[in-house]
Amino acid sequence: MSEYKLASKQHPLHKSQVQVGDELVGGDELSIIAGPCAVESAEQLDEIAKGVASAGVRFIRGGAYKPRTSPYDFQGLGKEGLKLLREASNKYQLKVVTEVLGSFLIEEVYPYADVLQVGSRNMKNYQFLKELGRLDKPVLLKRGMSSSVKEWLLAAEYILLSGNENVVLCERGIRTFDTSSRNTMDIAAIPLVKELSHLPVIADPSQGTGKRSLIKPLSLAAIAAGADGLMIEVHNQPENALS
């Protein structure tokens, strides 16, 4: 058996789809997750939610708690941001995908989220992953910014081993020597992971490149490589975005 014992494509107990309410990630249809990097206000979120819903998107992303490199940058609205996400999602019939920064926030985020996101910085927080594995909601596991495919899949094993089989992987670019874009999108990782694992894989070209002009071509490349979905950053006034 593969060293990825639970995530292995050959594992007899697993299927390549994750159920999120009445929506599926994986399978024949492409899943799109769209929304702002950070929830800034009720007006901002309502306008964006309305726009993505009208475009046929079924999942809204938004950060209520934002991990930022600089402590002086906007950190999100906290619980108020979670409430706004839930209100907008109910109004426009969307599923909420939002990041949980650590074990201390699981209880607070859980009631408002349909999918719990693990950010790049937390991919190797193994005790945290174990706790998420004991929950009954899907987990979106982003690849660590300097992590190998092996480390990424083994991180997923921590969640699966704790009992939560609903894991979606997200390729969000890795840190390399090249600074031409924010990160380097590892398109090859998408078919490789699908070769090794049964888990659905989506791509985040917004965070993966940090350049608006590159999002469309990288989205198409990810789809051609076999991605099950995309996570796209959307803002109604991108030049004035706080994050």
ZAMITI-430296 format. One line per 8 residues: their letters; for each residue y, x, z of N, C-alpha, C, O. Coordinates in steps of 0.1 Angstrom, whole numbers, plus 5000, padded with zeros to 4 digits. Layout:
N
A> Y:X:Z:Y:X:Z:Y:X:Z:Y:X:Z ~ ...
This chain:
243
MSEYKLAS> 4988:5008:5000:5000:5000:5000:5013:5009:5000:5012:5020:5005 ~ 5023:5004:4994:5036:5011:4994:5041:5014:5008:5037:5008:5017 ~ 5049:5025:5009:5055:5028:5022:5064:5017:5026:5068:5016:5038 ~ 5069:5009:5017:5077:4998:5020:5068:4986:5022:5067:4977:5013 ~ 5061:4986:5033:5049:4977:5035:5053:4963:5034:5045:4955:5028 ~ 5064:4958:5039:5068:4944:5039:5076:4941:5027:5075:4929:5022 ~ 5084:4950:5022:5092:4948:5010:5085:4950:4997:5090:4947:4986 ~ 5073:4956:4998:5066:4960:4986:5064:4948:4976:5061:4937:4980
KQHPLHKS> 5066:4951:4964:5064:4941:4953:5049:4936:4953:5046:4924:4949 ~ 5040:4944:4958:5026:4941:4958:5021:4933:4971:5010:4929:4972 ~ 5031:4932:4980:5027:4925:4993:5024:4910:4990:5032:4903:4984 ~ 5012:4906:4994:5007:4892:4990:5015:4881:4996:5014:4869:4991 ~ 5022:4883:5007:5028:4872:5014:5043:4869:5010:5049:4860:5015 ~ 5048:4877:5001:5062:4876:4998:5065:4871:4984:5057:4874:4974 ~ 5076:4864:4982:5081:4860:4969:5094:4866:4967:5101:4871:4976 ~ 5099:4866:4954:5111:4873:4951:5123:4864:4951:5133:4866:4943
QVQVGDEL> 5124:4854:4959:5135:4845:4960:5139:4843:4975:5130:4843:4984 ~ 5151:4841:4977:5156:4838:4991:5163:4824:4990:5172:4822:4982 ~ 5159:4815:4999:5165:4802:5000:5177:4802:5009:5176:4806:5020 ~ 5188:4797:5004:5200:4795:5012:5204:4780:5011:5211:4776:5001 ~ 5200:4772:5020:5202:4758:5019:5195:4753:5007:5183:4754:5005 ~ 5202:4746:4998:5197:4741:4985:5199:4751:4974:5197:4747:4962 ~ 5203:4763:4977:5205:4773:4966:5195:4784:4967:5189:4787:4978 ~ 5192:4791:4956:5182:4802:4956:5189:4814:4951:5198:4814:4942
VGGDELSI> 5186:4826:4957:5190:4839:4952:5177:4845:4947:5168:4847:4954 ~ 5177:4849:4934:5165:4854:4928:5159:4843:4919:5162:4831:4920 ~ 5150:4847:4910:5145:4838:4900:5152:4838:4887:5156:4849:4883 ~ 5152:4827:4881:5157:4826:4867:5173:4825:4866:5178:4829:4855 ~ 5179:4820:4876:5194:4818:4875:5201:4830:4882:5197:4835:4893 ~ 5213:4833:4877:5221:4843:4883:5230:4837:4894:5236:4827:4892 ~ 5230:4843:4905:5238:4839:4917:5251:4846:4917:5251:4859:4916 ~ 5262:4839:4918:5275:4845:4919:5281:4842:4933:5282:4831:4937
IAGPCAVE> 5285:4853:4940:5292:4852:4952:5306:4857:4950:5308:4868:4946 ~ 5316:4848:4953:5330:4852:4950:5339:4848:4961:5337:4838:4967 ~ 5350:4855:4962:5360:4852:4972:5368:4864:4977:5366:4875:4971 ~ 5377:4862:4986:5386:4874:4990:5379:4884:4998:5369:4881:5006 ~ 5383:4896:4998:5378:4906:5007:5380:4902:5021:5371:4903:5030 ~ 5392:4897:5024:5395:4892:5038:5402:4878:5037:5409:4875:5028 ~ 5398:4870:5047:5405:4857:5048:5419:4860:5055:5420:4866:5065 ~ 5429:4855:5048:5443:4858:5052:5450:4846:5058:5458:4847:5067
SAEQLDEI> 5447:4834:5052:5454:4822:5056:5446:4810:5051:5438:4811:5042 ~ 5449:4798:5056:5442:4786:5051:5446:4783:5037:5438:4779:5029 ~ 5459:4785:5034:5464:4782:5020:5457:4792:5010:5453:4787:4999 ~ 5457:4804:5013:5450:4814:5004:5436:4811:5002:5431:4811:4990 ~ 5428:4808:5013:5414:4805:5011:5411:4792:5004:5402:4792:4996 ~ 5419:4782:5006:5417:4769:5000:5419:4771:4985:5411:4765:4977 ~ 5429:4778:4981:5432:4780:4966:5421:4788:4960:5416:4784:4949 ~ 5416:4798:4966:5405:4806:4961:5392:4798:4960:5385:4798:4950
AKGVASAG> 5389:4791:4971:5377:4783:4972:5377:4772:4961:5366:4770:4954 ~ 5388:4766:4959:5389:4756:4948:5386:4762:4934:5379:4757:4926 ~ 5392:4774:4932:5391:4781:4919:5376:4785:4917:5371:4783:4906 ~ 5370:4791:4927:5356:4796:4924:5347:4784:4923:5337:4785:4915 ~ 5349:4774:4930:5340:4762:4929:5341:4755:4915:5331:4751:4909 ~ 5354:4755:4910:5356:4749:4897:5350:4757:4886:5347:4752:4875 ~ 5347:4770:4889:5341:4779:4879:5326:4778:4880:5319:4785:4872 ~ 5321:4770:4889:5306:4769:4890:5300:4778:4900:5287:4778:4901
VRFIRGGA> 5308:4785:4908:5302:4794:4918:5298:4786:4930:5304:4776:4934 ~ 5286:4790:4936:5281:4782:4947:5282:4790:4960:5279:4784:4971 ~ 5286:4802:4960:5287:4810:4973:5301:4816:4974:5307:4821:4964 ~ 5307:4815:4986:5320:4821:4988:5319:4832:4998:5312:4831:5008 ~ 5325:4844:4995:5325:4855:5004:5339:4856:5010:5349:4851:5005 ~ 5340:4862:5022:5352:4863:5028:5350:4870:5042:5341:4867:5049 ~ 5359:4880:5045:5358:4887:5057:5367:4882:5068:5379:4881:5066 ~ 5361:4878:5079:5368:4873:5091:5371:4885:5100:5382:4886:5106
YKPRTSPY> 5361:4894:5100:5363:4907:5108:5361:4918:5097:5351:4919:5091 ~ 5371:4926:5096:5371:4936:5085:5370:4950:5091:5379:4955:5099 ~ 5359:4958:5088:5359:4972:5092:5368:4980:5083:5365:4980:5071 ~ 5378:4986:5088:5387:4994:5080:5387:5009:5084:5386:5012:5096 ~ 5388:5017:5075:5389:5032:5078:5401:5035:5087:5399:5043:5096 ~ 5412:5029:5084:5424:5031:5092:5425:5020:5103:5424:5008:5099 ~ 5427:5024:5115:5429:5013:5125:5442:5006:5124:5444:4996:5131 ~ 5451:5010:5115:5464:5004:5113:5464:4993:5102:5473:4986:5100
DFQGLGKE> 5452:4993:5095:5451:4983:5084:5447:4969:5089:5442:4968:5101 ~ 5449:4959:5081:5446:4945:5085:5431:4944:5088:5422:4948:5080 ~ 5428:4939:5100:5414:4938:5105:5408:4924:5104:5396:4922:5108 ~ 5415:4915:5098:5410:4901:5096:5415:4892:5107:5421:4896:5117 ~ 5412:4879:5105:5417:4869:5115:5407:4865:5126:5410:4857:5134 ~ 5395:4871:5126:5386:4869:5136:5380:4855:5135:5377:4850:5124 ~ 5378:4849:5147:5372:4836:5147:5379:4825:5139:5373:4816:5133 ~ 5392:4826:5139:5400:4817:5131:5396:4818:5116:5396:4808:5109
GLKLLREA> 5394:4830:5111:5389:4832:5098:5376:4826:5095:5373:4820:5084 ~ 5367:4826:5105:5354:4820:5104:5355:4805:5102:5349:4798:5094 ~ 5364:4799:5110:5366:4785:5110:5372:4781:5096:5368:4770:5090 ~ 5381:4789:5091:5387:4786:5078:5376:4787:5067:5376:4779:5057 ~ 5367:4796:5068:5357:4798:5058:5348:4785:5058:5344:4780:5048 ~ 5344:4781:5070:5335:4769:5071:5342:4756:5066:5336:4748:5059 ~ 5355:4755:5069:5362:4743:5064:5363:4743:5049:5361:4733:5042 ~ 5367:4755:5043:5368:4755:5028:5354:4753:5022:5353:4747:5011
SNKYQLKV> 5344:4759:5028:5330:4758:5022:5326:4743:5022:5319:4738:5013 ~ 5328:4736:5033:5325:4722:5034:5332:4714:5024:5327:4705:5018 ~ 5345:4717:5022:5354:4709:5013:5349:4710:4999:5349:4701:4991 ~ 5345:4723:4995:5341:4725:4981:5326:4727:4979:5322:4732:4968 ~ 5319:4725:4989:5304:4725:4988:5299:4739:4984:5292:4741:4974 ~ 5303:4749:4992:5300:4763:4990:5292:4768:5001:5293:4763:5012 ~ 5284:4779:4999:5277:4786:5010:5285:4798:5014:5291:4805:5005 ~ 5286:4800:5027:5294:4811:5032:5286:4824:5034:5276:4824:5040
VTEVLGSF> 5292:4835:5028:5286:4848:5030:5297:4856:5037:5308:4858:5032 ~ 5294:4861:5049:5304:4868:5057:5298:4879:5065:5286:4878:5069 ~ 5305:4890:5067:5300:4902:5074:5300:4901:5089:5309:4895:5095 ~ 5289:4906:5095:5288:4907:5109:5289:4922:5112:5281:4930:5107 ~ 5298:4925:5121:5301:4939:5123:5292:4946:5133:5291:4958:5134 ~ 5285:4938:5141:5276:4943:5151:5269:4932:5159:5272:4921:5158 ~ 5260:4937:5168:5253:4927:5176:5262:4918:5185:5259:4907:5187 ~ 5273:4924:5189:5282:4916:5198:5289:4904:5191:5294:4896:5197
LIEEVYPY> 5288:4904:5177:5294:4893:5170:5284:4883:5164:5288:4873:5158 ~ 5271:4885:5166:5261:4877:5160:5263:4862:5165:5263:4853:5156 ~ 5264:4860:5177:5265:4847:5183:5277:4840:5178:5277:4828:5176 ~ 5288:4847:5176:5300:4841:5172:5300:4837:5157:5305:4826:5153 ~ 5294:4846:5149:5294:4844:5134:5284:4834:5130:5286:4826:5120 ~ 5273:4834:5137:5261:4826:5133:5264:4811:5129:5259:4807:5119 ~ 5271:4804:5137:5273:4790:5134:5281:4787:5121:5281:4776:5115 ~ 5289:4797:5117:5298:4795:5105:5293:4801:5092:5298:4797:5082
ADVLQVGS> 5282:4809:5093:5278:4816:5081:5265:4810:5076:5256:4805:5084 ~ 5263:4810:5063:5250:4807:5057:5242:4819:5054:5230:4819:5054 ~ 5249:4830:5051:5243:4843:5049:5250:4853:5057:5263:4854:5056 ~ 5243:4861:5065:5249:4872:5073:5249:4885:5065:5238:4890:5062 ~ 5261:4890:5063:5262:4903:5056:5262:4915:5065:5269:4915:5075 ~ 5254:4925:5061:5255:4938:5068:5262:4948:5058:5258:4950:5047 ~ 5273:4953:5063:5281:4962:5055:5275:4976:5054:5266:4979:5061 ~ 5281:4984:5045:5276:4997:5042:5275:5006:5055:5266:5013:5057
RNMKNYQF> 5285:5004:5063:5286:5013:5075:5275:5010:5085:5271:5018:5093 ~ 5269:4998:5085:5259:4994:5094:5245:4994:5089:5236:4990:5096 ~ 5243:4999:5077:5229:4999:5071:5219:5006:5080:5208:5003:5080 ~ 5224:5017:5087:5215:5025:5095:5216:5021:5110:5212:5029:5118 ~ 5222:5010:5113:5223:5006:5127:5210:4998:5130:5210:4985:5129 ~ 5199:5005:5132:5186:4999:5132:5184:4989:5143:5177:4979:5141 ~ 5190:4990:5155:5188:4980:5165:5195:4967:5161:5190:4957:5164 ~ 5206:4968:5155:5213:4957:5149:5205:4950:5139:5204:4937:5139
LKELGRLD> 5199:4957:5130:5190:4952:5120:5178:4944:5126:5174:4934:5121 ~ 5173:4950:5137:5162:4943:5144:5166:4929:5149:5159:4919:5148 ~ 5178:4929:5154:5183:4916:5160:5185:4906:5149:5182:4894:5151 ~ 5191:4910:5137:5192:4901:5126:5179:4896:5121:5177:4885:5116 ~ 5168:4905:5123:5155:4901:5119:5149:4890:5127:5139:4884:5123 ~ 5155:4887:5139:5150:4877:5147:5157:4863:5145:5154:4853:5151 ~ 5166:4863:5135:5173:4851:5132:5167:4843:5121:5158:4848:5114 ~ 5171:4831:5119:5165:4822:5108:5175:4820:5097:5174:4810:5089
KPVLLKRG> 5184:4829:5095:5194:4829:5084:5192:4841:5075:5189:4852:5080 ~ 5194:4839:5062:5193:4851:5053:5203:4862:5056:5214:4860:5061 ~ 5199:4874:5053:5207:4886:5055:5209:4893:5042:5200:4895:5034 ~ 5222:4896:5039:5226:4904:5027:5228:4918:5032:5237:4921:5039 ~ 5219:4927:5027:5220:4941:5032:5226:4950:5021:5220:4953:5011 ~ 5238:4955:5024:5245:4964:5015:5239:4978:5017:5236:4982:5028 ~ 5239:4985:5005:5234:4999:5006:5245:5008:5012:5257:5006:5010 ~ 5240:5017:5021:5249:5026:5027:5256:5035:5017:5250:5038:5007
MSSSVKEW> 5268:5038:5020:5277:5046:5010:5271:5059:5006:5274:5064:4995 ~ 5262:5065:5015:5256:5078:5011:5241:5077:5013:5235:5087:5016 ~ 5236:5066:5011:5221:5064:5014:5213:5064:5002:5217:5059:4991 ~ 5201:5069:5003:5191:5069:4992:5185:5056:4991:5186:5047:5000 ~ 5178:5053:4979:5171:5041:4977:5160:5039:4988:5158:5028:4993 ~ 5154:5050:4991:5143:5050:5002:5149:5045:5015:5143:5037:5022 ~ 5160:5051:5019:5166:5047:5032:5171:5033:5032:5169:5026:5042 ~ 5176:5028:5020:5180:5014:5019:5168:5004:5021:5169:4995:5028
LLAAEYIL> 5157:5007:5014:5145:4999:5015:5139:4999:5029:5134:4989:5034 ~ 5139:5011:5035:5134:5012:5049:5143:5004:5059:5138:4999:5069 ~ 5156:5004:5056:5165:4996:5065:5161:4981:5063:5161:4974:5073 ~ 5158:4977:5051:5153:4963:5049:5141:4960:5057:5139:4949:5062 ~ 5132:4970:5058:5119:4969:5066:5122:4965:5080:5114:4958:5086 ~ 5133:4970:5086:5136:4967:5100:5138:4952:5102:5134:4946:5112 ~ 5145:4946:5092:5148:4932:5093:5135:4924:5091:5132:4915:5098 ~ 5127:4928:5080:5115:4921:5077:5105:4922:5088:5098:4912:5091
LSGNENVV> 5104:4934:5094:5094:4936:5104:5096:4928:5117:5087:4925:5125 ~ 5109:4924:5119:5113:4916:5130:5111:4901:5128:5113:4893:5137 ~ 5107:4898:5116:5103:4884:5113:5111:4876:5103:5108:4865:5099 ~ 5123:4882:5099:5131:4875:5089:5128:4880:5075:5131:4891:5071 ~ 5122:4871:5067:5118:4875:5054:5129:4873:5043:5127:4876:5031 ~ 5140:4867:5047:5150:4863:5038:5161:4874:5037:5172:4873:5043 ~ 5158:4884:5030:5167:4896:5028:5171:4897:5013:5162:4897:5005 ~ 5183:4899:5011:5189:4901:4998:5195:4915:4998:5203:4918:5007
LCERGIRT> 5192:4924:4989:5198:4937:4988:5210:4937:4979:5211:4929:4970 ~ 5220:4945:4982:5232:4946:4975:5236:4960:4971:5239:4968:4981 ~ 5236:4964:4959:5241:4977:4954:5256:4976:4953:5261:4968:4946 ~ 5263:4985:4961:5277:4984:4962:5284:4998:4959:5295:5000:4963 ~ 5277:5006:4952:5282:5019:4948:5280:5029:4959:5279:5026:4971 ~ 5278:5042:4956:5276:5052:4965:5287:5063:4964:5294:5064:4954 ~ 5288:5071:4974:5299:5081:4975:5294:5094:4968:5283:5099:4972 ~ 5301:5098:4958:5297:5111:4951:5309:5120:4950:5319:5118:4956
FDTSSRNT> 5307:5131:4943:5318:5141:4941:5329:5135:4933:5341:5140:4933 ~ 5327:5125:4925:5336:5120:4915:5346:5109:4922:5341:5100:4928 ~ 5358:5112:4921:5368:5103:4927:5376:5094:4916:5386:5089:4919 ~ 5370:5094:4904:5377:5086:4894:5377:5071:4897:5386:5064:4893 ~ 5367:5067:4904:5366:5053:4909:5363:5054:4924:5360:5064:4929 ~ 5365:5042:4930:5363:5042:4945:5349:5047:4949:5348:5056:4958 ~ 5339:5042:4942:5325:5047:4944:5319:5049:4931:5325:5046:4920 ~ 5307:5053:4931:5299:5054:4918:5288:5044:4918:5279:5044:4926
MDIAAIPL> 5289:5034:4909:5279:5023:4908:5266:5029:4903:5265:5035:4893 ~ 5256:5027:4911:5242:5033:4908:5234:5021:4901:5226:5015:4907 ~ 5237:5019:4888:5230:5009:4881:5215:5011:4880:5208:5001:4881 ~ 5211:5024:4880:5197:5027:4879:5189:5022:4892:5177:5019:4891 ~ 5197:5021:4903:5190:5017:4915:5185:5002:4914:5176:4998:4921 ~ 5191:4994:4906:5188:4980:4905:5174:4978:4899:5165:4972:4906 ~ 5171:4983:4887:5157:4982:4883:5147:4990:4891:5135:4986:4892 ~ 5151:5001:4897:5142:5009:4905:5138:5001:4918:5126:5000:4921
VKELSHLP> 5147:4995:4924:5144:4987:4936:5135:4975:4932:5126:4971:4940 ~ 5138:4969:4921:5130:4957:4917:5116:4961:4913:5107:4954:4914 ~ 5115:4974:4909:5101:4979:4906:5093:4982:4919:5081:4980:4919 ~ 5100:4986:4929:5094:4989:4942:5092:4978:4951:5083:4978:4960 ~ 5101:4968:4950:5102:4957:4960:5102:4943:4954:5106:4942:4943 ~ 5099:4934:4962:5100:4920:4958:5113:4914:4961:5116:4903:4957 ~ 5122:4921:4969:5134:4915:4974:5144:4913:4962:5145:4922:4953 ~ 5152:4902:4963:5163:4900:4953:5173:4911:4954:5176:4916:4965
VIADPSQG> 5179:4915:4943:5190:4925:4943:5202:4920:4936:5201:4915:4925 ~ 5214:4921:4943:5226:4918:4936:5235:4930:4935:5232:4940:4942 ~ 5246:4929:4927:5255:4941:4926:5269:4936:4930:5273:4925:4927 ~ 5276:4946:4936:5290:4944:4939:5299:4954:4932:5302:4964:4937 ~ 5303:4950:4920:5311:4960:4912:5325:4961:4917:5332:4971:4913 ~ 5330:4951:4925:5344:4952:4930:5345:4964:4940:5353:4972:4938 ~ 5336:4964:4950:5336:4975:4959:5330:4987:4953:5334:4999:4956 ~ 5321:4985:4943:5315:4997:4937:5324:5005:4929:5321:5017:4927
TGKRSLIK> 5335:4999:4923:5344:5007:4915:5358:5008:4920:5365:5018:4919 ~ 5362:4997:4927:5376:4996:4932:5386:4995:4921:5398:4996:4923 ~ 5382:4992:4908:5391:4991:4897:5389:4977:4890:5377:4974:4886 ~ 5399:4969:4889:5398:4956:4883:5392:4957:4869:5384:4948:4865 ~ 5397:4967:4861:5393:4968:4847:5378:4971:4845:5372:4968:4835 ~ 5371:4976:4856:5357:4980:4855:5348:4969:4859:5336:4970:4857 ~ 5353:4959:4865:5344:4948:4871:5336:4941:4861:5324:4939:4862 ~ 5342:4937:4850:5335:4930:4839:5324:4938:4833:5313:4934:4832
PLSLAAIA> 5327:4950:4828:5317:4958:4821:5305:4962:4831:5294:4962:4827 ~ 5309:4965:4844:5298:4968:4853:5290:4956:4857:5278:4957:4860 ~ 5296:4944:4857:5289:4932:4860:5278:4930:4849:5267:4927:4852 ~ 5283:4932:4836:5274:4930:4825:5262:4940:4825:5251:4937:4822 ~ 5266:4952:4829:5256:4963:4830:5246:4960:4841:5234:4962:4839 ~ 5250:4955:4852:5241:4951:4863:5232:4940:4859:5220:4940:4863 ~ 5237:4930:4852:5229:4919:4848:5218:4924:4838:5207:4920:4839 ~ 5223:4933:4829:5213:4938:4819:5202:4946:4826:5191:4947:4821
AGADGLMI> 5206:4952:4837:5196:4961:4844:5187:4952:4853:5177:4958:4859 ~ 5189:4939:4854:5180:4930:4861:5185:4925:4874:5178:4919:4882 ~ 5198:4926:4877:5204:4921:4890:5202:4906:4890:5203:4899:4880 ~ 5199:4901:4902:5197:4887:4905:5210:4880:4907:5211:4867:4908 ~ 5221:4887:4909:5234:4881:4912:5245:4891:4913:5243:4903:4911 ~ 5257:4886:4915:5269:4895:4916:5277:4890:4927:5278:4878:4931 ~ 5284:4900:4934:5294:4897:4944:5307:4902:4938:5309:4914:4936 ~ 5316:4892:4936:5329:4896:4930:5341:4893:4939:5341:4882:4945
EVHNQPEN> 5350:4902:4941:5362:4900:4949:5372:4892:4941:5375:4896:4930 ~ 5377:4881:4947:5386:4872:4940:5398:4870:4950:5397:4868:4962 ~ 5410:4871:4944:5422:4868:4952:5432:4861:4943:5433:4863:4931 ~ 5439:4851:4949:5449:4844:4941:5462:4852:4938:5469:4849:4929 ~ 5465:4862:4947:5476:4871:4944:5472:4885:4947:5475:4891:4958 ~ 5464:4891:4938:5458:4904:4941:5468:4915:4945:5464:4924:4952 ~ 5479:4915:4939:5489:4925:4942:5494:4925:4956:5500:4934:4961 ~ 5493:4913:4962:5498:4911:4976:5486:4910:4986:5489:4907:4998
ALS> 5474:4913:4982:5462:4912:4991:5464:4922:5003:5468:4933:5001 ~ 5460:4917:5015:5461:4925:5027:5449:4935:5028:5450:4944:5036 ~ 5438:4932:5020:5427:4941:5021:5421:4941:5007:5410:4948:5005
